[in-house]
Amino acid sequence: MAGVVASFCMSLDGFVARPDDSVGPLFDWYTAGDVEVPMVGYPITFRVSPSSADYLRSHLDAVRHSAFVCGRRVFEYTHGWGGSPPGGGAAFVVTHRPPPSDWPAAHLAPFTFVSSVSEAVELAKAAGDGTVGVSGPSIAQQCLNLGLLDEVRIDLVPVFLGEGVRYFAHLGGSNASLERVEVVLGSGVTHLLYRVRYPDS
Ligand SMILES: NC(=O)c1ccc[n+]([C@@H]2O[C@H](COP(=O)([O-])OP(=O)(O)OC[C@H]3O[C@@H](n4cnc5c(N)ncnc54)[C@H](OP(=O)(O)O)[C@@H]3O)[C@@H](O)[C@H]2O)c1
């Protein structure tokens, strides 16, 4: 795997969060199994089924030396992961605003606040091994519309949320297509990996 990768847990009706931004049952599969998989860069350990463990490990290995791009809401919702963003490398927060004046963990990991998605992706590619993890549906959609997104990973959870935050709600004029790379059946989740193809690529 390489390039710019968006990865989300999604309900069967296409939501990545409830209206209050909580993920509810979408993350249950992370703790529903017996196989331990430590997260890279952030001090948590997942407990998942054997097939999910294999899938997760391959993804985490691929992003081990990557950088990370997210939007301001994800940054604030996670409190900047306490200064340890997923992947453990540099993190770029897309925002119109300056960093919080009391941002306490800035010394723990290199966080950079930038005002453009394309600049964030460019800086993130240069800061890591070229692989960039994207978090936040808004940033993922903007990357897709800019022709910057290379892979879409969906952990499809068989629940209906009915309302909330959609993964791809604002596709603009994107005419990208998706090429299936991998489908893995887990317990309470189906992992889907697609390569993004643009008309001129
Ligand atoms: N299910 C999952 O796996 C999963 C994973 C991650 C997140 N989530 C969910 O995703 C939601 C948050 O993501 P989101 O997409 O709604 O918000 P987001 O992208 O994290 O934040 C949106 C904010 O980022 C800034 N921003 C976005 N695009 C910009 C641009 N082009 N230029 C400058 N600033 C820009 C703006 O902040 P300012 O204007 O305020 O600066 C904007 O209000 C939450 O509900 C969270 O629970 C789910």
The ligand as an SDF file (V2000), in Angstrom:
LIG
                    3D

 48 52  0  0  0  0  0  0  0  0999 V2000
  -16.1600    6.1380   12.0740 N   0  0  0  0  0  0  0  0  0  0  0  0
  -14.8790    6.4820   11.9800 C   0  0  0  0  0  0  0  0  0  0  0  0
  -14.0030    5.6510   11.6970 O   0  0  0  0  0  0  0  0  0  0  0  0
  -14.4870    7.9120   12.2090 C   0  0  0  0  0  0  0  0  0  0  0  0
  -13.1380    8.2520   12.1850 C   0  0  0  0  0  0  0  0  0  0  0  0
  -12.7980    9.6010   12.3550 C   0  0  0  0  0  0  0  0  0  0  0  0
  -13.7790   10.5600   12.5450 C   0  0  0  0  0  0  0  0  0  0  0  0
  -15.0860   10.1690   12.5600 N   0  0  0  0  0  0  0  0  0  0  0  0
  -16.1350   11.1930   12.7300 C   0  0  0  0  0  0  0  0  0  0  0  0
  -15.8860   12.2380   11.8060 O   0  0  0  0  0  0  0  0  0  0  0  0
  -16.4740   13.4370   12.3110 C   0  0  0  0  0  0  0  0  0  0  0  0
  -15.4930   14.5890   12.2060 C   0  0  0  0  0  0  0  0  0  0  0  0
  -15.0670   14.7470   10.8870 O   0  0  0  0  0  0  0  0  0  0  0  0
  -15.6090   15.9450    9.9630 P   0  0  0  0  0  0  0  0  0  0  0  0
  -15.2770   15.5540    8.5780 O   0  0  0  0  0  0  0  0  0  0  0  0
  -17.0250   16.2180   10.3090 O   0  0  0  0  0  0  0  0  0  0  0  0
  -14.7970   17.1710   10.4510 O   0  0  0  0  0  0  0  0  0  0  0  0
  -13.2160   17.5580   10.2910 P   0  0  0  0  0  0  0  0  0  0  0  0
  -12.7830   17.4410    8.8750 O   0  0  0  0  0  0  0  0  0  0  0  0
  -12.4260   16.8750   11.3230 O   0  0  0  0  0  0  0  0  0  0  0  0
  -13.2710   19.0780   10.7140 O   0  0  0  0  0  0  0  0  0  0  0  0
  -13.9270   20.0150    9.9250 C   0  0  0  0  0  0  0  0  0  0  0  0
  -13.2220   21.3130   10.1740 C   0  0  0  0  0  0  0  0  0  0  0  0
  -11.8890   21.2400    9.6440 O   0  0  0  0  0  0  0  0  0  0  0  0
  -11.5450   22.5030    9.0700 C   0  0  0  0  0  0  0  0  0  0  0  0
  -11.4400   22.3380    7.6160 N   0  0  0  0  0  0  0  0  0  0  0  0
  -11.9580   21.3560    6.8420 C   0  0  0  0  0  0  0  0  0  0  0  0
  -11.6480   21.5600    5.5510 N   0  0  0  0  0  0  0  0  0  0  0  0
  -10.9120   22.6930    5.5110 C   0  0  0  0  0  0  0  0  0  0  0  0
  -10.2760   23.4060    4.4640 C   0  0  0  0  0  0  0  0  0  0  0  0
  -10.3630   23.0050    3.1800 N   0  0  0  0  0  0  0  0  0  0  0  0
   -9.5850   24.5250    4.7630 N   0  0  0  0  0  0  0  0  0  0  0  0
   -9.4660   24.9390    6.0410 C   0  0  0  0  0  0  0  0  0  0  0  0
  -10.0600   24.3040    7.0860 N   0  0  0  0  0  0  0  0  0  0  0  0
  -10.7670   23.1900    6.8220 C   0  0  0  0  0  0  0  0  0  0  0  0
  -12.6630   23.4450    9.4210 C   0  0  0  0  0  0  0  0  0  0  0  0
  -12.3810   23.9040   10.7480 O   0  0  0  0  0  0  0  0  0  0  0  0
  -12.3050   25.4490   11.1860 P   0  0  0  0  0  0  0  0  0  0  0  0
  -12.9450   26.2710   10.0870 O   0  0  0  0  0  0  0  0  0  0  0  0
  -13.0490   25.4790   12.4440 O   0  0  0  0  0  0  0  0  0  0  0  0
  -10.8870   25.7570   11.3550 O   0  0  0  0  0  0  0  0  0  0  0  0
  -13.8530   22.4990    9.4910 C   0  0  0  0  0  0  0  0  0  0  0  0
  -14.9190   23.0060   10.2240 O   0  0  0  0  0  0  0  0  0  0  0  0
  -16.8710   13.1460   13.7640 C   0  0  0  0  0  0  0  0  0  0  0  0
  -18.2600   12.9240   13.7830 O   0  0  0  0  0  0  0  0  0  0  0  0
  -16.1200   11.8560   14.0790 C   0  0  0  0  0  0  0  0  0  0  0  0
  -16.7760   11.0760   15.0520 O   0  0  0  0  0  0  0  0  0  0  0  0
  -15.4550    8.8800   12.3990 C   0  0  0  0  0  0  0  0  0  0  0  0
  1  2  1  0
  2  3  2  0
  2  4  1  0
  4  5  1  0
  4 48  2  0
  5  6  2  0
  6  7  1  0
  7  8  2  0
  8  9  1  0
  8 48  1  0
  9 10  1  0
  9 46  1  0
 10 11  1  0
 11 12  1  0
 11 44  1  0
 12 13  1  0
 13 14  1  0
 14 15  2  0
 14 16  1  0
 14 17  1  0
 17 18  1  0
 18 19  2  0
 18 20  1  0
 18 21  1  0
 21 22  1  0
 22 23  1  0
 23 24  1  0
 23 42  1  0
 24 25  1  0
 25 26  1  0
 25 36  1  0
 26 27  1  0
 26 35  1  0
 27 28  2  0
 28 29  1  0
 29 30  1  0
 29 35  2  0
 30 31  1  0
 30 32  2  0
 32 33  1  0
 33 34  2  0
 34 35  1  0
 36 37  1  0
 36 42  1  0
 37 38  1  0
 38 39  2  0
 38 40  1  0
 38 41  1  0
 42 43  1  0
 44 45  1  0
 44 46  1  0
 46 47  1  0
M  CHG  2   8   1  16  -1
M  END
$$$$
